[in-house]
Amino acid sequence: MNRHIRASVIIISSALLAILFVACAKPTPPKFEIVSLSVTPQEVVAGETVTVTAQVKNTGGSEGTYTAALSIDGVELERRDIAIVPGAAEEVSFTMLKDKAGTYRVAVGESTSNITVKPKLVAKEVELRYDDGTAEEAPKGRIQFGHLVDFLPPADPFTIRKIRVFGLNLDSGSKEKAFDVQIWDKNQKVLYRQAYPIDKFPLGSIQPWPVMKLALKWVELEVPSIQVSGKFYVYIWTGAPVFQGIHIGADNSVKNLHSTAVVPSDGSYKEAEPWPLICPDPTHWWHDKSKVNWMIRVIGTTMAPEE
């Protein structure tokens, strides 16, 4: 056999061996890798749905099925099977919701992400108050003055819907048949102003305090949904001379940090000086401003976590 024939035989034999080797070789098994994990949205309100999507790629040499397992804080919730051919990537999605606020760890395979669940907020009625519900007296002053109370709501925004006042009407022939109510914002800008008739309060008369006290009643004044943010003020000007018009109760059970007496001054207001309350006895608690809490309350609504 000549040299050329031997070379040809060798080449043909090598090719046949290569073909035989390929034909006999086993394909590599499937191998899966999670190339991305997304959580949409990552911040929700309790009870809202979250979508968790994982992209899985088959980096092996043959088609296979990947079992994707969704877990929350290490607890498996659901499984999904997806078939993936070699070199391809497929997506698998889950939906979930949490009713309880908190931060949760979401995982599919070794890939993880966080979701934040905020509490569901609902409108809640709140009464803002600084008194214990018992009037010690209904003091008036040497001069006409307005009753001013500042309030700080539990959350912003806060919507004022009613003002509650504990008092009575000592008309006594007063020419003043109305009293003025104002709501100021934190910068003492007037947000609301309305005159109300004094006959909203029960009619009383000058009597010893134990008798007079029985006539005082809580009166609710509707306001047209005034929204405030941060501190605000309620100002009531009775406008009547001493022992006439509206008398507002005062409570001395806690230290006064919010109530004062003010008078108009050049389009603005200033604290009445000297402290204007009258009483023959200078040792009476009226003379100590730190003990005089006007019995004025505010009823409103704010958004609070659902219970």
C-alpha positions in Angstrom: 0.0 0.0 0.0 1.5 3.3 -1.1 2.0 6.3 1.1 -1.1 8.2 -0.2 -3.4 5.3 0.4 -2.2 4.9 4.0 -2.8 8.7 4.7 -6.3 8.6 3.3 -7.1 5.5 5.5 -5.8 7.3 8.6 -7.9 10.4 7.8 -11.0 8.4 7.2 -10.5 6.4 10.4 -10.0 9.5 12.5 -13.2 11.1 11.1 -15.1 7.9 11.9 -13.7 7.8 15.4 -14.7 11.4 16.0 -18.2 10.8 14.7 -18.4 7.7 16.9 -17.2 9.6 19.9 -19.7 12.4 19.4 -22.5 9.9 18.9 -21.6 8.1 22.1 -20.9 11.1 24.3 -23.7 12.0 26.8 -25.0 15.6 26.9 -24.2 17.6 30.0 -27.1 17.9 32.4 -29.2 21.1 32.8 -27.8 23.7 35.2 -30.0 26.5 36.4 -29.1 30.0 37.6 -31.4 32.8 38.7 -30.0 35.8 36.9 -32.5 38.4 38.4 -35.2 38.8 41.0 -37.6 41.7 41.0 -40.3 42.7 43.5 -43.0 45.1 42.3 -43.7 47.3 44.2 -41.2 47.0 47.0 -43.3 49.2 49.3 -47.0 48.5 49.7 -49.9 49.1 52.1 -51.1 46.0 54.1 -53.5 44.0 52.0 -52.0 45.1 48.6 -50.6 42.6 46.1 -46.9 42.2 45.4 -45.5 40.5 42.3 -42.3 38.6 42.6 -40.6 37.7 39.3 -37.4 35.5 38.9 -35.5 35.1 35.6 -34.0 31.6 35.4 -31.3 30.6 32.9 -30.3 27.1 31.9 -26.5 27.1 31.5 -26.3 23.3 31.1 -26.2 21.2 28.0 -29.7 19.8 28.0 -33.3 20.8 28.6 -34.6 20.5 32.1 -37.3 21.6 34.5 -36.6 24.0 37.3 -38.7 24.1 40.4 -38.9 27.7 41.6 -39.9 28.1 45.3 -41.1 31.4 46.8 -40.4 31.9 50.4 -41.0 34.7 52.9 -38.7 35.0 55.9 -37.6 31.4 55.3 -41.1 29.9 55.1 -42.0 28.4 51.7 -45.3 29.7 50.3 -45.5 28.3 46.7 -43.7 26.3 44.0 -43.8 26.6 40.2 -42.1 24.3 37.6 -40.7 25.7 34.4 -39.1 23.9 31.4 -36.0 25.6 30.0 -33.9 24.6 27.0 -30.1 24.9 27.1 -28.8 28.5 26.9 -32.3 30.0 27.3 -33.8 32.0 30.2 -37.4 32.0 31.3 -39.4 34.0 33.8 -41.5 32.7 36.6 -43.9 35.0 38.6 -45.7 34.8 42.0 -48.2 37.1 43.6 -48.4 37.5 47.3 -49.9 39.9 49.9 -49.3 40.5 53.6 -51.9 41.9 56.0 -49.5 42.8 58.7 -47.1 45.8 58.5 -43.3 45.1 58.6 -40.3 44.4 56.5 -40.1 40.9 54.9 -37.3 38.9 53.2 -38.4 37.4 49.9 -36.5 34.6 48.3 -36.6 32.5 45.2 -33.8 30.0 45.3 -30.6 31.8 46.5 -31.8 35.2 45.3 -33.4 37.5 47.9 -35.0 40.9 48.2 -36.9 42.9 50.7 -40.5 44.3 50.8 -41.8 46.9 53.2 -45.5 46.7 54.2 -46.9 49.8 55.7 -50.0 49.8 57.9 -53.4 50.4 56.3 -54.6 53.9 57.3 -58.2 54.7 58.0 -60.0 57.9 59.1 -60.2 58.0 62.9 -62.1 60.5 65.0 -60.0 62.1 67.7 -60.9 64.4 70.5 -58.1 66.8 71.6 -58.5 68.0 75.2 -56.6 69.3 78.1 -59.2 69.1 80.8 -60.6 66.3 82.9 -64.3 67.1 82.1 -64.9 68.9 85.4 -65.2 72.6 85.6 -63.9 74.1 88.8 -65.4 77.5 87.9 -66.4 79.7 84.9 -64.2 82.7 85.5 -64.5 86.2 83.9 -62.0 89.1 83.9 -61.6 92.7 84.8 -61.6 93.4 81.1 -63.0 91.8 78.0 -60.7 89.1 76.7 -60.7 86.1 74.3 -60.1 82.5 75.3 -57.2 81.0 73.4 -56.1 77.4 73.4 -53.4 75.8 71.3 -53.6 72.2 70.1 -51.2 69.7 68.6 -52.9 66.9 66.7 -51.5 63.3 66.9 -50.7 63.2 63.2 -50.8 65.3 60.1 -52.9 66.2 58.3 -55.7 66.7 60.8 -59.2 67.8 59.8 -61.1 69.9 62.4 -64.9 69.1 62.3 -66.2 70.3 65.6 -65.3 72.6 68.5 -66.7 71.6 72.0 -67.1 74.3 74.7 -68.3 73.8 78.3 -70.2 76.9 79.4 -73.4 78.7 79.9 -75.1 81.9 78.8 -75.4 84.7 81.4 -77.4 87.0 79.1 -78.4 89.5 81.8 -79.7 91.8 79.2 -76.4 91.9 77.3 -76.5 93.6 73.9 -74.0 91.0 72.7 -76.1 88.2 71.2 -73.3 86.3 69.5 -69.8 85.1 70.2 -66.9 84.8 67.8 -65.0 81.6 67.1 -61.7 81.5 65.1 -59.3 78.8 64.1 -55.7 79.9 63.5 -52.8 77.9 62.0 -49.4 77.5 63.6 -48.4 81.0 62.4 -51.6 82.4 63.9 -53.1 83.1 60.5 -56.9 83.0 60.6 -58.2 79.9 58.8 -61.8 80.1 59.9 -64.0 82.7 61.6 -67.7 82.5 62.4 -70.2 84.2 64.8 -72.5 81.9 66.7 -75.6 82.9 68.7 -75.2 82.9 72.4 -78.4 81.0 72.8 -76.5 77.8 71.8 -75.6 77.7 75.4 -78.1 77.1 78.2 -79.3 80.2 80.0 -78.1 80.6 83.5 -77.9 83.3 86.2 -75.4 84.5 88.7 -75.6 82.1 91.6 -73.2 80.6 94.1 -70.8 78.3 92.2 -72.2 75.0 93.2 -75.6 76.1 91.8 -74.2 77.8 88.8 -72.0 74.8 87.9 -75.1 72.7 87.3 -76.1 74.9 84.4 -72.9 74.5 82.4 -73.2 72.2 79.5 -71.1 70.9 76.6 -72.0 72.6 73.3 -70.8 71.4 70.0 -70.0 73.9 67.2 -69.9 72.5 63.7 -67.0 73.8 61.5 -66.6 73.1 57.7 -63.8 70.6 57.8 -60.7 72.8 58.4 -57.5 70.9 57.6 -54.4 71.8 59.6 -50.8 70.6 59.8 -49.0 70.9 63.1 -50.0 73.2 66.0 -53.2 75.2 65.6 -55.2 77.5 67.8 -58.9 77.9 68.8 -59.9 81.5 69.8 -63.2 82.4 71.3 -64.2 86.0 71.9 -67.4 86.3 74.0 -67.5 90.1 73.6 -69.7 90.6 76.6 -68.9 92.6 79.8 -68.2 91.0 83.1 -71.1 88.7 84.3 -72.8 88.8 80.9 -72.7 86.7 77.7 -70.9 83.4 77.5 -69.0 82.0 80.5 -66.5 79.2 79.7 -65.6 76.7 82.3 -62.0 76.2 83.5 -60.3 73.1 85.0 -57.3 73.2 87.4 -56.6 69.5 87.6 -53.4 69.7 85.5 -50.8 72.4 84.9 -51.9 74.8 82.2 -49.6 74.7 79.2 -52.0 75.6 76.4 -54.6 78.2 77.6 -54.3 81.9 77.9 -56.4 85.1 77.7 -55.8 87.5 74.8 -57.1 90.8 73.6 -57.1 92.4 70.1 -54.3 94.8 69.5 -53.8 96.7 66.1 -55.2 93.9 64.0 -53.4 91.2 65.9 -53.7 89.6 69.4 -51.6 89.8 72.5 -51.8 88.2 75.9 -53.9 90.1 78.3 -51.9 91.7 81.1 -52.1 91.7 83.9 -53.8 88.3 84.1 -57.4 89.5 84.0 -59.3 87.1 86.2 -61.3 88.6 89.1 -61.8 87.3 92.5 -61.9 89.1 95.9 -59.6 86.5 97.4 -56.0 87.0 95.9 -55.1 83.4 97.0 -57.9 81.9 94.8 -56.6 79.5 92.1 -57.9 81.9 89.4 -55.0 84.2 90.1 -52.6 81.5 89.1 -52.6 81.2 85.3 -50.8 77.8 85.4 -54.1 76.4 86.8 -56.6 77.8 84.4 -57.3 75.4 81.5 -60.2 76.6 79.3 -62.7 73.8 78.7 -62.5 74.0 75.0 -61.9 70.9 72.9 -61.6 70.0 69.3 -63.1 66.9 67.5 -61.5 66.0 64.2 -60.3 63.2 62.0 -56.8 61.9 61.1 -55.5 58.9 59.2 -54.4 56.3 61.7 -53.3 52.6 61.4 -56.3 50.2 61.1 -56.7 48.3 64.3 
